[in-house]
Amino acid sequence: MKKILLSLALLASTLWSGEIKVAMAANVSYASDELIAEFNKLSPDTKVKITLGSSGKLTAQIKNGAPYDIFMSANMKYPASLYDDKIAVTSPVIYAQGALALLSTKKLDLSKGVAIVGDAKVAKVAVANPKTAPYGKAALEALENAGINITPKLVYAESISQTVAYAISAADIGFIAKSSLYDSKMKEYKEGIDWVPVDPKLYKPIDQGIVILKNAEQNSEAKAFYDFILSPKAKEIFARYGYILP
């Protein structure tokens, strides 16, 4: 009897301890360590393995069979397509709204807002690839709505996190995720001097959606992580990283 009980206990432990594979939009990477640390207070035996990338590329990986359990996208379009294709088992839910900011290390007059990218001193403007990165699409939308055409100046990055690197080194200025500026490594950059928020009236709200994927349909740990991301505690963390809460 003792052996049976021990076996059942070990089985229960195995079922509730393992690894969750999360496909995560690059902009969430800055808040990910804190999110995982807080989740692990609730589920200390669960390892959360994150793969970062642009939402479009992660979606393509998932549709080609990548064994992720959860997808945290930078928009609602990509997780919705996975749900329509029955690859996601939950309909997309907004976990946060992202925001754009302009970052430059060139000491430009950022008080001009988006108009600064048209300045003669600005030769290269970094943006995420709008075909795969929702933040890149939002950046181009902001430019269009501001009546600014700077196509020859644009330098495309693969993801919004790579756009940050470009804005700091390879370009004069960049449209980045505001969340990146709350990372401890970015403390040297000051609002009004090195960065300014992009007027949110210039682009549609960046609704970021989460889904559980078919691979994790019976995975209670994945469901626990999903529930945590939608919890008040996670919302507190997102708010600290410059996100707008739905």
Backbone as CSV, one residue per row, in Angstrom:
resi,resn,N_x,N_y,N_z,CA_x,CA_y,CA_z,C_x,C_y,C_z
1,MET,0.836,-1.211,0.000,0.000,0.000,0.000,0.872,1.264,0.000
2,LYS,1.932,1.228,0.823,2.845,2.367,0.890,3.493,2.616,-0.462
3,LYS,3.834,1.494,-1.156,4.468,1.636,-2.464,3.515,2.270,-3.473
4,ILE,2.233,1.898,-3.368,1.228,2.452,-4.274,1.063,3.940,-4.033
5,LEU,0.985,4.310,-2.740,0.828,5.724,-2.400,2.039,6.530,-2.844
6,LEU,3.221,5.940,-2.670,4.442,6.618,-3.086,4.459,6.808,-4.601
7,SER,4.023,5.774,-5.318,3.986,5.854,-6.776,3.020,6.930,-7.237
8,LEU,1.861,7.001,-6.567,0.873,8.026,-6.910,1.406,9.423,-6.632
9,ALA,2.127,9.560,-5.519,2.705,10.867,-5.168,3.749,11.287,-6.195
10,LEU,4.560,10.320,-6.611,5.580,10.615,-7.613,4.949,10.979,-8.952
11,LEU,3.849,10.271,-9.284,3.142,10.559,-10.523,2.564,11.959,-10.494
12,ALA,1.946,12.327,-9.374,1.364,13.666,-9.231,2.438,14.729,-9.336
13,SER,3.584,14.443,-8.717,4.697,15.390,-8.762,5.196,15.570,-10.190
14,THR,5.249,14.442,-10.937,5.711,14.495,-12.316,4.760,15.298,-13.188
15,LEU,3.466,15.083,-12.953,2.466,15.803,-13.732,2.514,17.293,-13.469
16,TRP,2.948,17.687,-12.265,2.928,19.107,-11.893,4.334,19.681,-11.791
17,SER,5.259,19.055,-12.441,6.603,19.621,-12.494,7.194,19.307,-13.849
18,GLY,7.642,20.309,-14.530,8.177,20.095,-15.863,8.550,21.395,-16.509
19,GLU,8.379,21.441,-17.814,8.808,22.596,-18.583,7.664,23.106,-19.448
20,ILE,7.478,24.415,-19.445,6.511,25.056,-20.321,7.291,25.798,-21.394
21,LYS,6.900,25.587,-22.635,7.562,26.274,-23.755,6.672,27.429,-24.200
22,VAL,7.195,28.642,-24.069,6.429,29.848,-24.389,7.056,30.568,-25.575
23,ALA,6.283,30.750,-26.631,6.692,31.577,-27.759,6.283,33.007,-27.412
24,MET,7.250,33.889,-27.269,6.988,35.224,-26.725,7.452,36.328,-27.664
25,ALA,6.563,37.266,-27.932,6.932,38.436,-28.729,8.091,39.159,-28.062
26,ALA,9.027,39.636,-28.873,10.278,40.187,-28.347,10.071,41.331,-27.369
27,ASN,9.015,42.116,-27.552,8.830,43.268,-26.671,8.572,42.876,-25.221
28,VAL,8.115,41.639,-25.006,7.799,41.193,-23.640,9.048,40.722,-22.907
29,SER,10.147,40.567,-23.638,11.366,40.020,-23.038,11.853,40.837,-21.844
30,TYR,11.630,42.143,-21.883,12.137,43.009,-20.815,11.422,42.758,-19.489
31,ALA,10.175,42.322,-19.556,9.403,42.035,-18.341,9.416,40.553,-17.992
32,SER,9.983,39.727,-18.876,9.846,38.274,-18.729,10.486,37.713,-17.457
33,ASP,11.664,38.209,-17.092,12.338,37.674,-15.896,11.479,37.881,-14.653
34,GLU,10.914,39.071,-14.543,10.082,39.367,-13.373,8.791,38.563,-13.399
35,LEU,8.219,38.400,-14.575,6.988,37.613,-14.702,7.240,36.160,-14.296
36,ILE,8.333,35.601,-14.786,8.640,34.192,-14.479,8.967,34.016,-13.004
37,ALA,9.717,34.959,-12.441,10.066,34.871,-11.020,8.806,34.879,-10.158
38,GLU,7.854,35.714,-10.517,6.611,35.793,-9.751,5.775,34.527,-9.942
39,PHE,5.746,34.018,-11.172,5.017,32.769,-11.435,5.618,31.616,-10.654
40,ASN,6.956,31.577,-10.583,7.617,30.477,-9.881,7.409,30.495,-8.373
41,LYS,6.925,31.621,-7.848,6.524,31.635,-6.436,5.290,30.768,-6.239
42,LEU,4.475,30.687,-7.281,3.263,29.872,-7.244,3.550,28.439,-7.684
43,SER,4.446,28.287,-8.655,4.784,26.970,-9.209,6.299,26.825,-9.265
44,PRO,6.917,26.600,-8.104,8.388,26.591,-8.031,9.067,25.482,-8.829
45,ASP,8.344,24.409,-9.139,8.965,23.295,-9.846,8.781,23.370,-11.356
46,THR,8.150,24.422,-11.820,7.885,24.553,-13.254,8.939,25.443,-13.906
47,LYS,9.605,24.912,-14.915,10.579,25.688,-15.676,9.880,26.300,-16.887
48,VAL,10.037,27.592,-17.039,9.440,28.288,-18.179,10.541,28.580,-19.189
49,LYS,10.462,27.929,-20.334,11.450,28.114,-21.399,10.864,29.055,-22.450
50,ILE,11.551,30.165,-22.706,11.035,31.193,-23.606,11.809,31.210,-24.917
51,THR,11.079,31.314,-26.005,11.667,31.571,-27.318,11.158,32.919,-27.780
52,LEU,12.080,33.851,-28.021,11.715,35.214,-28.416,11.799,35.388,-29.923
53,GLY,10.967,36.285,-30.425,11.023,36.591,-31.845,9.912,37.536,-32.242
54,SER,9.850,37.859,-33.514,8.730,38.656,-33.999,7.491,37.768,-34.008
55,SER,6.342,38.365,-33.809,5.108,37.586,-33.714,4.824,36.810,-34.996
56,GLY,5.127,37.428,-36.143,4.886,36.759,-37.408,5.752,35.524,-37.588
57,LYS,7.023,35.643,-37.225,7.933,34.496,-37.373,7.581,33.377,-36.385
58,LEU,7.204,33.753,-35.178,6.802,32.739,-34.198,5.542,32.018,-34.662
59,THR,4.618,32.758,-35.257,3.394,32.147,-35.779,3.722,31.147,-36.878
60,ALA,4.639,31.523,-37.756,5.048,30.610,-38.826,5.666,29.339,-38.251
61,GLN,6.476,29.488,-37.201,7.072,28.316,-36.549,6.002,27.408,-35.973
62,ILE,5.017,28.026,-35.312,3.937,27.248,-34.697,3.131,26.503,-35.756
63,LYS,2.830,27.179,-36.860,2.058,26.536,-37.929,2.848,25.423,-38.598
64,ASN,4.173,25.477,-38.470,5.027,24.426,-39.039,5.377,23.344,-38.019
65,GLY,4.682,23.376,-36.878,4.820,22.275,-35.925,5.725,22.501,-34.739
66,ALA,6.228,23.713,-34.525,7.081,23.973,-33.354,6.283,23.658,-32.086
67,PRO,6.867,22.922,-31.152,6.104,22.405,-30.001,5.966,23.385,-28.832
68,TYR,5.473,24.572,-29.108,5.244,25.535,-28.039,3.929,25.230,-27.327
69,ASP,3.846,25.667,-26.086,2.637,25.463,-25.286,1.758,26.704,-25.238
70,ILE,2.410,27.857,-25.208,1.706,29.136,-25.088,2.327,30.129,-26.059
71,PHE,1.479,30.975,-26.629,1.955,32.026,-27.521,1.516,33.372,-26.973
72,MET,2.500,34.245,-26.685,2.236,35.613,-26.249,2.629,36.531,-27.400
73,SER,1.650,37.004,-28.137,1.873,37.777,-29.349,1.908,39.271,-29.061
74,ALA,2.410,40.028,-30.051,2.406,41.488,-29.941,1.165,42.087,-30.590
75,ASN,0.279,41.226,-31.072,-1.006,41.709,-31.581,-2.055,40.612,-31.412
76,MET,-3.251,40.850,-31.928,-4.323,39.863,-31.829,-4.477,39.071,-33.123
77,LYS,-3.961,39.614,-34.214,-4.127,38.985,-35.524,-3.492,37.596,-35.588
78,TYR,-2.246,37.494,-35.141,-1.549,36.212,-35.261,-2.150,35.122,-34.373
79,PRO,-2.423,35.381,-33.088,-3.061,34.323,-32.295,-4.463,33.984,-32.797
80,ALA,-5.159,34.972,-33.366,-6.490,34.709,-33.922,-6.396,33.737,-35.096
81,SER,-5.354,33.894,-35.915,-5.193,32.991,-37.056,-4.908,31.564,-36.578
82,LEU,-4.167,31.434,-35.470,-3.885,30.112,-34.905,-5.160,29.481,-34.343
83,TYR,-5.996,30.305,-33.745,-7.271,29.807,-33.211,-8.192,29.385,-34.351
84,ASP,-8.227,30.179,-35.412,-9.060,29.843,-36.579,-8.608,28.538,-37.222
85,ASP,-7.293,28.295,-37.177,-6.741,27.063,-37.757,-6.768,25.894,-36.776
86,LYS,-7.374,26.120,-35.610,-7.493,25.091,-34.556,-6.135,24.622,-34.028
87,ILE,-5.146,25.510,-34.109,-3.834,25.223,-33.523,-3.782,25.778,-32.108
88,ALA,-4.547,26.818,-31.850,-4.726,27.339,-30.490,-6.059,26.816,-29.966
89,VAL,-6.096,26.473,-28.685,-7.317,25.901,-28.110,-8.103,26.914,-27.287
90,THR,-7.558,28.117,-27.134,-8.293,29.201,-26.481,-8.318,30.387,-27.442
91,SER,-9.401,31.139,-27.416,-9.465,32.325,-28.267,-8.550,33.399,-27.677
92,PRO,-7.998,34.278,-28.494,-7.045,35.278,-28.008,-7.660,36.214,-26.975
93,VAL,-6.897,36.466,-25.916,-7.297,37.397,-24.867,-6.187,38.436,-24.731
94,ILE,-6.566,39.699,-24.578,-5.569,40.765,-24.424,-4.957,40.693,-23.022
95,TYR,-3.631,40.612,-22.957,-2.959,40.618,-21.650,-2.337,41.982,-21.350
96,ALA,-2.105,42.785,-22.382,-1.552,44.135,-22.197,-1.631,44.871,-23.524
97,GLN,-1.504,46.181,-23.462,-1.407,46.996,-24.666,-0.026,47.641,-24.707
98,GLY,0.658,47.467,-25.834,1.987,48.026,-25.968,1.956,49.480,-26.408
99,ALA,3.094,50.149,-26.282,3.211,51.550,-26.675,4.547,51.768,-27.365
100,LEU,4.570,52.715,-28.287,5.791,53.059,-29.019,6.534,54.220,-28.366
101,ALA,7.840,54.230,-28.543,8.671,55.354,-28.110,9.747,55.569,-29.156
102,LEU,10.291,56.772,-29.193,11.427,57.091,-30.051,12.681,57.147,-29.186
103,LEU,13.720,56.441,-29.602,14.984,56.416,-28.859,16.133,56.863,-29.757
104,SER,16.980,57.744,-29.230,18.164,58.179,-29.967,19.303,58.461,-28.997
105,THR,20.510,58.142,-29.425,21.702,58.476,-28.632,22.427,59.680,-29.232
106,LYS,21.802,60.340,-30.211,22.447,61.422,-30.949,22.140,62.815,-30.403
107,LYS,21.428,62.881,-29.293,21.067,64.163,-28.680,20.286,65.055,-29.657
108,LEU,19.284,64.468,-30.260,18.409,65.195,-31.173,17.360,65.970,-30.380
109,ASP,16.683,66.881,-31.032,15.618,67.636,-30.382,14.343,66.805,-30.392
110,LEU,14.200,65.950,-29.388,13.071,65.033,-29.347,11.758,65.711,-28.976
111,SER,11.837,66.988,-28.616,10.604,67.723,-28.311,9.741,67.871,-29.566
112,LYS,10.335,67.642,-30.731,9.587,67.709,-31.995,8.695,66.485,-32.183
113,GLY,8.894,65.469,-31.347,8.114,64.250,-31.501,8.478,63.514,-32.773
114,VAL,7.480,62.886,-33.400,7.728,62.081,-34.595,8.352,62.917,-35.716
115,ALA,8.080,64.198,-35.753,8.598,65.060,-36.816,10.118,65.073,-36.882
116,ILE,10.780,64.719,-35.797,12.236,64.755,-35.768,12.854,63.807,-36.792
117,VAL,12.140,62.739,-37.157,12.717,61.763,-38.092,12.902,62.362,-39.485
118,GLY,12.214,63.469,-39.767,12.379,64.130,-41.053,13.510,65.129,-41.076
119,ASP,14.155,65.342,-39.937,15.257,66.292,-39.827,16.431,65.863,-40.709
120,ALA,17.129,66.850,-41.257,18.278,66.573,-42.131,19.390,65.833,-41.398
121,LYS,19.464,66.003,-40.077,20.496,65.321,-39.283,20.231,63.831,-39.142
122,VAL,19.008,63.426,-39.414,18.611,62.025,-39.250,18.718,61.309,-40.595
123,ALA,19.686,60.401,-40.701,19.901,59.672,-41.951,19.308,58.267,-41.914
124,LYS,19.262,57.662,-40.718,18.756,56.291,-40.591,17.763,56.207,-39.434
125,VAL,16.610,55.605,-39.727,15.561,55.434,-38.723,15.255,53.945,-38.593
126,ALA,15.475,53.386,-37.416,15.250,51.958,-37.193,13.791,51.664,-36.879
127,VAL,13.258,50.654,-37.545,11.907,50.158,-37.247,11.934,48.640,-37.362
128,ALA,11.044,47.991,-36.639,10.913,46.542,-36.768,10.221,46.229,-38.093
129,ASN,10.538,45.095,-38.662,9.945,44.680,-39.934,8.416,44.638,-39.821
130,PRO,7.714,45.512,-40.523,6.256,45.580,-40.374,5.524,44.341,-40.880
131,LYS,6.216,43.514,-41.674,5.585,42.299,-42.194,5.441,41.221,-41.125
132,THR,6.300,41.273,-40.121,6.273,40.227,-39.091,6.169,40.765,-37.668
133,ALA,6.443,42.063,-37.491,6.451,42.655,-36.143,5.366,43.729,-36.033
134,PRO,4.360,43.512,-35.200,3.276,44.490,-35.042,3.755,45.887,-34.651
135,TYR,4.847,45.977,-33.883,5.358,47.297,-33.503,5.918,48.038,-34.724
136,GLY,6.461,47.296,-35.662,6.928,47.913,-36.883,5.764,48.449,-37.705
137,LYS,4.701,47.681,-37.762,3.497,48.121,-38.466,2.930,49.383,-37.814
138,ALA,2.939,49.419,-36.480,2.427,50.588,-35.758,3.305,51.814,-36.021
139,ALA,4.610,51.593,-36.141,5.532,52.706,-36.411,5.237,53.331,-37.768
140,LEU,5.035,52.487,-38.780,4.726,53.002,-40.117,3.366,53.698,-40.129
141,GLU,2.439,53.189,-39.355,1.126,53.822,-39.240,1.263,55.211,-38.622
142,ALA,2.106,55.322,-37.598,2.328,56.626,-36.950,2.934,57.625,-37.930
143,LEU,3.882,57.166,-38.735,4.505,58.037,-39.730,3.490,58.494,-40.781
144,GLU,2.692,57.563,-41.233,1.682,57.892,-42.253,0.677,58.898,-41.717
145,ASN,0.208,58.667,-40.482,-0.787,59.564,-39.899,-0.207,60.939,-39.576
146,ALA,1.110,60.993,-39.396,1.769,62.283,-39.157,2.136,62.974,-40.466
147,GLY,1.871,62.303,-41.584,2.171,62.883,-42.887,3.649,62.935,-43.207
148,ILE,4.408,61.949,-42.698,5.864,61.935,-42.879,6.258,60.747,-43.752
149,ASN,6.961,61.013,-44.837,7.444,59.956,-45.725,8.966,59.935,-45.689
150,ILE,9.511,58.935,-45.021,10.976,58.836,-44.893,11.458,57.454,-45.322
151,THR,10.769,56.854,-46.294,11.079,55.485,-46.718,12.577,55.248,-46.968
152,PRO,13.286,56.152,-47.646,14.727,55.899,-47.887,15.570,55.834,-46.617
153,LYS,15.063,56.390,-45.526,15.831,56.413,-44.276,15.621,55.158,-43.426
154,LEU,14.603,54.382,-43.745,14.225,53.277,-42.857,15.225,52.125,-42.884
155,VAL,15.560,51.657,-41.689,16.423,50.489,-41.515,15.600,49.449,-40.755
156,TYR,15.375,48.295,-41.376,14.468,47.311,-40.798,15.205,46.288,-39.931
157,ALA,14.662,46.051,-38.752,15.185,45.031,-37.839,14.237,43.836,-37.836
158,GLU,14.741,42.690,-37.437,13.932,41.469,-37.458,12.855,41.457,-36.370
159,SER,13.129,42.124,-35.265,12.172,42.147,-34.155,12.291,43.486,-33.449
160,ILE,11.367,43.739,-32.532,11.402,45.014,-31.819,12.598,45.100,-30.879
161,SER,13.072,43.973,-30.354,14.259,44.011,-29.489,15.513,44.324,-30.309
162,GLN,15.578,43.809,-31.533,16.707,44.139,-32.397,16.656,45.616,-32.804
163,THR,15.446,46.165,-32.882,15.292,47.577,-33.212,15.940,48.460,-32.149
164,VAL,15.864,48.031,-30.896,16.513,48.775,-29.806,18.027,48.827,-30.059
165,ALA,18.600,47.689,-30.413,20.048,47.633,-30.693,20.405,48.542,-31.862
166,TYR,19.575,48.546,-32.882,19.816,49.400,-34.046,19.734,50.878,-33.656
167,ALA,18.724,51.217,-32.847,18.532,52.618,-32.445,19.734,53.139,-31.658
168,ILE,20.365,52.255,-30.905,21.511,52.650,-30.083,22.798,52.719,-30.886
169,SER,22.930,51.844,-31.902,24.219,51.745,-32.582,24.201,52.044,-34.080
170,ALA,23.289,51.436,-34.816,23.359,51.494,-36.275,22.511,52.583,-36.916
171,ALA,21.642,53.216,-36.144,20.755,54.241,-36.696,20.840,55.513,-35.858
172,ASP,20.249,56.570,-36.377,20.234,57.832,-35.636,19.100,57.887,-34.624
173,ILE,18.044,57.132,-34.897,16.869,57.121,-34.026,16.063,55.862,-34.354
174,GLY,15.239,55.423,-33.446,14.449,54.227,-33.714,13.103,54.242,-33.028
175,PHE,12.136,53.616,-33.688,10.822,53.394,-33.087,10.886,52.092,-32.302
176,ILE,10.842,52.177,-30.986,11.015,50.991,-30.147,9.785,50.766,-29.262
177,ALA,9.763,49.615,-28.609,8.717,49.352,-27.623,9.040,50.139,-26.356
178,LYS,8.092,50.874,-25.863,8.300,51.657,-24.655,8.742,50.762,-23.494
179,SER,8.267,49.514,-23.491,8.604,48.576,-22.413,10.101,48.369,-22.265
180,SER,10.851,48.462,-23.372,12.294,48.228,-23.310,13.011,49.253,-22.450
181,LEU,12.428,50.429,-22.313,13.072,51.524,-21.578,12.996,51.337,-20.069
182,TYR,12.230,50.354,-19.626,12.104,50.085,-18.195,12.982,48.915,-17.770
183,ASP,13.747,48.389,-18.711,14.715,47.350,-18.402,15.890,47.971,-17.650
184,SER,16.464,47.238,-16.707,17.562,47.778,-15.891,18.761,48.201,-16.747
185,LYS,18.950,47.555,-17.896,20.081,47.869,-18.768,19.878,49.184,-19.530
186,MET,18.668,49.720,-19.453,18.354,50.926,-20.227,18.218,52.164,-19.344
187,LYS,18.624,52.065,-18.095,18.445,53.165,-17.142,19.196,54.441,-17.522
188,GLU,20.249,54.287,-18.288,21.043,55.468,-18.661,20.305,56.395,-19.628
189,TYR,19.268,55.874,-20.271,18.525,56.680,-21.244,17.352,57.376,-20.557
190,LYS,17.336,58.694,-20.654,16.372,59.500,-19.905,15.260,60.041,-20.813
191,GLU,14.048,60.035,-20.256,12.903,60.562,-20.991,13.094,62.063,-21.244
192,GLY,12.790,62.478,-22.460,12.929,63.883,-22.832,14.309,64.247,-23.337
193,ILE,15.281,63.374,-23.049,16.658,63.612,-23.507,17.053,62.568,-24.552
194,ASP,16.870,61.300,-24.183,17.223,60.200,-25.083,15.996,59.539,-25.713
195,TRP,14.854,59.684,-25.073,13.651,59.063,-25.632,12.400,59.859,-25.280
196,VAL,11.399,59.682,-26.115,10.080,60.281,-25.863,9.016,59.284,-26.327
197,PRO,7.861,59.279,-25.684,6.784,58.418,-26.175,6.239,58.960,-27.495
198,VAL,5.793,58.049,-28.340,5.128,58.445,-29.584,3.666,58.716,-29.260
199,ASP,3.139,59.810,-29.783,1.747,60.175,-29.538,0.844,58.985,-29.873
200,PRO,0.148,58.420,-28.872,-0.687,57.241,-29.115,-1.845,57.490,-30.078
201,LYS,-2.145,58.759,-30.355,-3.216,59.073,-31.313,-2.786,58.791,-32.748
202,LEU,-1.476,58.580,-32.945,-0.957,58.359,-34.290,-1.027,56.905,-34.737
203,TYR,-1.340,55.983,-33.834,-1.405,54.567,-34.210,-2.482,53.856,-33.390
204,LYS,-2.989,52.785,-33.951,-4.021,52.014,-33.266,-3.414,51.359,-32.030
205,PRO,-4.225,51.167,-30.976,-3.703,50.492,-29.778,-3.077,49.148,-30.135
206,ILE,-1.928,48.877,-29.536,-1.236,47.610,-29.806,-1.732,46.569,-28.800
207,ASP,-2.866,45.952,-29.141,-3.440,44.915,-28.279,-2.607,43.645,-28.407
208,GLN,-2.092,43.153,-27.304,-1.237,41.965,-27.318,-2.011,40.776,-26.755
209,GLY,-2.062,39.698,-27.536,-2.915,38.569,-27.181,-2.160,37.312,-26.799
210,ILE,-2.779,36.526,-25.946,-2.209,35.253,-25.490,-3.172,34.109,-25.793
211,VAL,-2.616,32.960,-26.172,-3.411,31.753,-26.395,-2.661,30.540,-25.860
212,ILE,-3.424,29.536,-25.486,-2.857,28.220,-25.191,-2.902,27.423,-26.494
213,LEU,-1.820,26.761,-26.827,-1.731,26.010,-28.080,-2.125,24.548,-27.892
214,LYS,-2.473,23.928,-28.990,-2.986,22.556,-28.961,-2.017,21.593,-28.266
215,ASN,-0.740,21.874,-28.402,0.289,21.032,-27.788,0.125,20.935,-26.269
216,ALA,-0.508,21.968,-25.665,-0.646,22.028,-24.206,-2.101,21.904,-23.752
217,GLU,-2.938,21.319,-24.602,-4.373,21.260,-24.308,-4.670,20.597,-22.968
218,GLN,-3.865,19.595,-22.594,-4.072,18.885,-21.329,-2.987,19.201,-20.297
219,ASN,-2.274,20.274,-20.514,-1.137,20.620,-19.651,-1.582,21.606,-18.574
220,SER,-1.707,21.133,-17.357,-2.191,21.986,-16.269,-1.191,23.082,-15.907
221,GLU,0.099,22.823,-16.121,1.108,23.843,-15.835,1.004,25.009,-16.818
222,ALA,0.768,24.672,-18.086,0.590,25.720,-19.089,-0.640,26.563,-18.757
223,LYS,-1.698,25.897,-18.327,-2.919,26.626,-17.947,-2.650,27.532,-16.752
224,ALA,-1.828,27.056,-15.816,-1.496,27.868,-14.642,-0.714,29.116,-15.051
225,PHE,0.206,28.959,-16.004,0.975,30.114,-16.473,0.073,31.088,-17.228
226,TYR,-0.795,30.552,-18.047,-1.768,31.370,-18.790,-2.619,32.189,-17.819
227,ASP,-3.118,31.534,-16.794,-3.949,32.228,-15.792,-3.143,33.304,-15.067
228,PHE,-1.879,33.002,-14.800,-1.037,33.983,-14.105,-0.840,35.233,-14.955
229,ILE,-0.571,35.058,-16.256,-0.334,36.203,-17.144,-1.554,37.130,-17.177
230,LEU,-2.733,36.584,-16.942,-3.962,37.392,-16.944,-4.360,37.856,-15.542
231,SER,-3.518,37.568,-14.554,-3.841,37.877,-13.160,-3.489,39.322,-12.794
232,PRO,-4.067,39.834,-11.714,-3.730,41.187,-11.248,-2.239,41.367,-10.971
233,LYS,-1.578,40.326,-10.459,-0.152,40.440,-10.157,0.660,40.665,-11.431
234,ALA,0.337,39.916,-12.473,1.043,40.097,-13.739,0.752,41.472,-14.323
235,LYS,-0.476,41.936,-14.170,-0.828,43.265,-14.678,-0.002,44.354,-13.979
236,GLU,0.268,44.174,-12.691,1.125,45.123,-11.970,2.507,45.188,-12.611
237,ILE,3.023,44.015,-12.978,4.354,43.951,-13.589,4.337,44.610,-14.963
238,PHE,3.324,44.303,-15.763,3.221,44.920,-17.083,3.152,46.446,-16.975
239,ALA,2.395,46.925,-16.002,2.254,48.376,-15.818,3.608,49.018,-15.502
240,ARG,4.441,48.318,-14.725,5.758,48.856,-14.374,6.685,48.936,-15.580
241,TYR,6.365,48.163,-16.601,7.186,48.165,-17.813,6.566,49.006,-18.928
242,GLY,5.702,49.926,-18.555,5.189,50.892,-19.513,4.034,50.439,-20.364
243,TYR,3.485,49.272,-20.072,2.334,48.803,-20.838,1.054,49.478,-20.350
244,ILE,0.089,49.537,-21.255,-1.244,50.017,-20.895,-2.085,48.785,-20.606
245,LEU,-2.830,48.814,-19.533,-3.623,47.653,-19.158,-4.996,47.701,-19.813
246,PRO,-5.471,46.565,-20.331,-6.789,46.534,-20.994,-7.913,46.712,-19.982
